[in-house]
Amino acid sequence: MTINDIDKELMPQHIAIIMDGNRRWAKEKGIDTKLGHKAGAETLEKIAAFGNEIGLKYLTVYAFSTENWKRTKEEIGALMLLLQNYLDKFLNRESLRNIRIRVMGNIDELDKGLKDSINRLVEKSKNNTGLTLNIAFNYGGRNEIVRATKQIATMVKNDEIKIDDINEEMFSNNLYTKGEPEPDLLIRTGGEVRVSNFLLWQLAYTEFLFVEKYWPDFDKEDLLNAINIFEQRNRKFGGK
């Protein structure tokens, strides 16, 4: 499949990706885990740029979960440093290829330098009109739902809304993805077939595609193939 084969009317607006397999990719090559994460970050940069090129509107990627804090201090430190380096690299670009970057998750727990880099990049790219790249970092789907529930409960407590005002639309508007369409397609690389606490509310009617390739090996052709598979599916949204 080529770019010209994409049916723009059937193409997904929003793709979510669980970028799995960096560590296994490195292990199979007999190299340090941090080099696997580095290769994965380079893949993300390429896929985001390509998604922007073909007219994808939203790309949400799972970069670091709330459960990932259980990993070794060495690996966590390498991941944080890697993110810092890539954020700084993006900040030094003039156009960011017109990509708007948003970060989903609790960044308050991150160190000040990393948090400041995130905030600067989000601010710098906020008026870009191309692809919106949502980076889920220190993110968990259950945590997001609890956070939204607390925000709505606070509004009830403060008499800003009544309990009967609470509906699905209000709940969605208190999630990190407020104002964005829900993912049309979820891709998970690395051969695993679970959602791992990712976008639990938003994935209600999302099409799933599980790919054997490790994330560092995922390329433009794989993304085009995923879009082609999506365009052939018949989405019923609970209907007949």
MARMI-251983 format. One record per residue (C-alpha): residue in one letter; residue number from 0; x, y, z. Coordinates in nm, 2 decimals, always signed. Example, Ala and Ser with C-alpha at 12.3 -4.5 7.8 and 13.67 -1.06 7.14 Angstrom:
BEGIN
 type seq      x      y      z
    a   0  +1.23  -0.45  +0.78
    s   1  +1.37  -0.11  +0.71
% end
This chain:
BEGIN
 type seq      x      y      z
    m   0  +0.00  +0.00  +0.00
    t   1  +0.12  +0.35  -0.08
    i   2  +0.01  +0.70  +0.04
    n   3  -0.20  +0.73  -0.28
    d   4  -0.40  +0.42  -0.19
    i   5  -0.54  +0.57  +0.13
    d   6  -0.91  +0.64  +0.11
    k   7  -0.92  +0.98  +0.29
    e   8  -1.29  +0.93  +0.37
    l   9  -1.23  +0.60  +0.55
    m  10  -0.89  +0.69  +0.70
    p  11  -0.89  +0.70  +1.08
    q  12  -0.87  +1.05  +1.23
    h  13  -0.72  +0.92  +1.56
    i  14  -0.47  +0.64  +1.60
    a  15  -0.35  +0.52  +1.94
    i  16  -0.03  +0.31  +1.97
    i  17  +0.10  +0.10  +2.26
    m  18  +0.47  +0.12  +2.17
    d  19  +0.57  -0.22  +2.30
    g  20  +0.89  -0.42  +2.26
    n  21  +1.18  -0.18  +2.31
    r  22  +1.34  -0.39  +2.58
    r  23  +1.29  -0.73  +2.40
    w  24  +1.43  -0.57  +2.08
    a  25  +1.74  -0.47  +2.27
    k  26  +1.77  -0.80  +2.45
    e  27  +1.76  -1.00  +2.12
    k  28  +2.03  -0.78  +1.98
    g  29  +2.24  -0.82  +2.29
    i  30  +2.26  -0.45  +2.36
    d  31  +2.17  -0.22  +2.65
    t  32  +1.80  -0.17  +2.73
    k  33  +1.84  +0.21  +2.70
    l  34  +1.95  +0.17  +2.34
    g  35  +1.62  -0.01  +2.28
    h  36  +1.43  +0.29  +2.42
    k  37  +1.64  +0.52  +2.21
    a  38  +1.56  +0.33  +1.89
    g  39  +1.19  +0.34  +2.00
    a  40  +1.20  +0.72  +2.04
    e  41  +1.35  +0.75  +1.69
    t  42  +1.07  +0.53  +1.55
    l  43  +0.81  +0.75  +1.72
    e  44  +0.97  +1.06  +1.56
    k  45  +0.95  +0.90  +1.22
    i  46  +0.59  +0.77  +1.26
    a  47  +0.47  +1.11  +1.39
    a  48  +0.62  +1.29  +1.10
    f  49  +0.48  +1.04  +0.85
    g  50  +0.14  +1.06  +1.02
    n  51  +0.14  +1.43  +0.98
    e  52  +0.25  +1.40  +0.62
    i  53  -0.05  +1.17  +0.53
    g  54  -0.30  +1.39  +0.71
    l  55  -0.36  +1.20  +1.03
    k  56  -0.52  +1.43  +1.28
    y  57  -0.44  +1.27  +1.62
    l  58  -0.18  +1.02  +1.73
    t  59  -0.18  +0.91  +2.10
    v  60  +0.12  +0.70  +2.21
    y  61  +0.18  +0.52  +2.54
    a  62  +0.53  +0.63  +2.64
    f  63  +0.55  +0.57  +3.02
    s  64  +0.28  +0.42  +3.24
    t  65  +0.21  +0.47  +3.61
    e  66  +0.31  +0.10  +3.65
    n  67  +0.65  +0.16  +3.48
    w  68  +0.79  +0.31  +3.80
    k  69  +0.83  -0.05  +3.91
    r  70  +1.12  -0.09  +3.67
    t  71  +1.48  -0.05  +3.79
    k  72  +1.61  +0.30  +3.88
    e  73  +1.87  +0.27  +3.61
    e  74  +1.61  +0.21  +3.34
    i  75  +1.38  +0.48  +3.47
    g  76  +1.66  +0.73  +3.48
    a  77  +1.76  +0.64  +3.12
    l  78  +1.40  +0.69  +3.01
    m  79  +1.37  +1.03  +3.18
    l  80  +1.70  +1.14  +3.03
    l  81  +1.59  +1.02  +2.68
    l  82  +1.26  +1.21  +2.70
    q  83  +1.44  +1.52  +2.82
    n  84  +1.68  +1.50  +2.53
    y  85  +1.41  +1.45  +2.27
    l  86  +1.20  +1.74  +2.42
    d  87  +1.49  +1.97  +2.40
    k  88  +1.56  +1.85  +2.04
    f  89  +1.20  +1.93  +1.94
    l  90  +1.22  +2.27  +2.12
    n  91  +1.52  +2.37  +1.91
    r  92  +1.33  +2.31  +1.58
    e  93  +1.17  +2.61  +1.41
    s  94  +0.85  +2.45  +1.30
    l  95  +0.82  +2.11  +1.47
    r  96  +0.68  +2.01  +1.13
    n  97  +0.36  +2.19  +1.24
    i  98  +0.29  +1.91  +1.49
    r  99  +0.11  +2.01  +1.81
    i 100  +0.24  +1.82  +2.11
    r 101  +0.03  +1.75  +2.42
    v 102  +0.13  +1.54  +2.73
    m 103  -0.13  +1.33  +2.91
    g 104  -0.06  +1.21  +3.26
    n 105  +0.05  +1.34  +3.60
    i 106  +0.37  +1.54  +3.52
    d 107  +0.37  +1.69  +3.87
    e 108  +0.57  +1.39  +3.99
    l 109  +0.85  +1.45  +3.74
    d 110  +1.16  +1.65  +3.82
    k 111  +1.15  +2.02  +3.76
    g 112  +1.38  +2.02  +3.45
    l 113  +1.17  +1.76  +3.27
    k 114  +0.85  +1.92  +3.37
    d 115  +0.97  +2.26  +3.25
    s 116  +1.07  +2.11  +2.91
    i 117  +0.73  +1.95  +2.87
    n 118  +0.55  +2.28  +2.95
    r 119  +0.77  +2.48  +2.71
    l 120  +0.72  +2.24  +2.43
    v 121  +0.34  +2.22  +2.48
    e 122  +0.33  +2.60  +2.49
    k 123  +0.55  +2.64  +2.18
    s 124  +0.35  +2.40  +1.97
    k 125  +0.00  +2.49  +2.09
    n 126  -0.09  +2.69  +1.77
    n 127  +0.04  +2.43  +1.52
    t 128  -0.23  +2.30  +1.29
    g 129  -0.10  +1.97  +1.18
    l 130  -0.10  +1.64  +1.37
    t 131  -0.18  +1.65  +1.74
    l 132  +0.07  +1.41  +1.91
    n 133  -0.05  +1.31  +2.25
    i 134  +0.23  +1.16  +2.46
    a 135  +0.09  +0.96  +2.75
    f 136  +0.37  +0.99  +3.02
    n 137  +0.32  +0.88  +3.38
    y 138  -0.03  +0.79  +3.26
    g 139  -0.27  +0.52  +3.36
    g 140  -0.63  +0.47  +3.24
    r 141  -0.77  +0.39  +3.57
    n 142  -0.59  +0.69  +3.72
    e 143  -0.74  +0.91  +3.45
    i 144  -1.09  +0.79  +3.53
    v 145  -1.04  +0.85  +3.90
    r 146  -0.91  +1.19  +3.83
    a 147  -1.21  +1.28  +3.61
    t 148  -1.45  +1.14  +3.88
    k 149  -1.28  +1.36  +4.15
    q 150  -1.31  +1.67  +3.92
    i 151  -1.68  +1.61  +3.86
    a 152  -1.74  +1.53  +4.23
    t 153  -1.58  +1.86  +4.32
    m 154  -1.81  +2.04  +4.09
    v 155  -2.11  +1.88  +4.25
    k 156  -1.98  +1.96  +4.60
    n 157  -1.93  +2.33  +4.50
    d 158  -2.29  +2.34  +4.36
    e 159  -2.16  +2.41  +4.01
    i 160  -2.35  +2.11  +3.87
    k 161  -2.62  +1.87  +3.98
    i 162  -2.58  +1.49  +3.99
    d 163  -2.84  +1.46  +3.71
    d 164  -2.61  +1.68  +3.49
    i 165  -2.35  +1.40  +3.49
    n 166  -2.35  +1.22  +3.15
    e 167  -2.10  +1.06  +2.92
    e 168  -2.02  +1.38  +2.75
    m 169  -1.94  +1.55  +3.08
    f 170  -1.72  +1.26  +3.18
    s 171  -1.53  +1.27  +2.85
    n 172  -1.48  +1.65  +2.89
    n 173  -1.29  +1.58  +3.22
    l 174  -1.04  +1.34  +3.06
    y 175  -0.70  +1.43  +2.92
    t 176  -0.84  +1.38  +2.56
    k 177  -1.11  +1.65  +2.61
    g 178  -1.21  +1.80  +2.27
    e 179  -1.06  +1.52  +2.07
    p 180  -1.23  +1.23  +1.89
    e 181  -1.19  +0.89  +2.05
    p 182  -0.93  +0.66  +1.88
    d 183  -1.06  +0.49  +1.57
    l 184  -0.77  +0.24  +1.57
    l 185  -0.54  +0.10  +1.85
    i 186  -0.22  -0.05  +1.74
    r 187  -0.01  -0.25  +1.98
    t 188  +0.33  -0.37  +1.87
    g 189  +0.54  -0.65  +2.03
    g 190  +0.30  -0.94  +2.00
    e 191  +0.10  -0.88  +2.33
    v 192  -0.28  -0.87  +2.31
    r 193  -0.39  -0.65  +2.60
    v 194  -0.46  -0.28  +2.65
    s 195  -0.24  -0.25  +2.97
    n 196  -0.44  +0.03  +3.14
    f 197  -0.44  +0.25  +2.83
    l 198  -0.73  +0.48  +2.74
    l 199  -0.98  +0.26  +2.91
    w 200  -1.27  +0.50  +2.86
    q 201  -1.18  +0.61  +2.51
    l 202  -1.14  +0.27  +2.36
    a 203  -1.50  +0.16  +2.39
    y 204  -1.56  +0.13  +2.01
    t 205  -1.20  +0.14  +1.89
    e 206  -1.07  -0.11  +1.63
    f 207  -0.78  -0.31  +1.76
    l 208  -0.47  -0.43  +1.57
    f 209  -0.20  -0.64  +1.73
    v 210  +0.14  -0.65  +1.55
    e 211  +0.42  -0.90  +1.61
    k 212  +0.70  -0.65  +1.53
    y 213  +0.88  -0.48  +1.81
    w 214  +0.82  -0.11  +1.82
    p 215  +1.17  -0.01  +1.70
    d 216  +1.11  -0.21  +1.38
    f 217  +0.77  -0.05  +1.31
    d 218  +0.79  +0.17  +1.00
    k 219  +0.59  +0.37  +0.75
    e 220  +0.48  +0.07  +0.56
    d 221  +0.35  -0.09  +0.88
    l 222  +0.14  +0.22  +0.95
    l 223  +0.00  +0.22  +0.60
    n 224  -0.08  -0.15  +0.63
    a 225  -0.26  -0.08  +0.96
    i 226  -0.46  +0.20  +0.79
    n 227  -0.55  -0.03  +0.50
    i 228  -0.67  -0.30  +0.74
    f 229  -0.88  -0.04  +0.93
    e 230  -1.04  +0.09  +0.61
    q 231  -1.16  -0.26  +0.53
    r 232  -1.34  -0.31  +0.86
    n 233  -1.71  -0.26  +0.90
    r 234  -1.76  -0.04  +1.21
    k 235  -2.11  -0.09  +1.36
    f 236  -2.08  +0.09  +1.69
    g 237  -2.32  -0.15  +1.85
    g 238  -2.57  -0.15  +1.56
    k 239  -2.66  -0.44  +1.33
% end
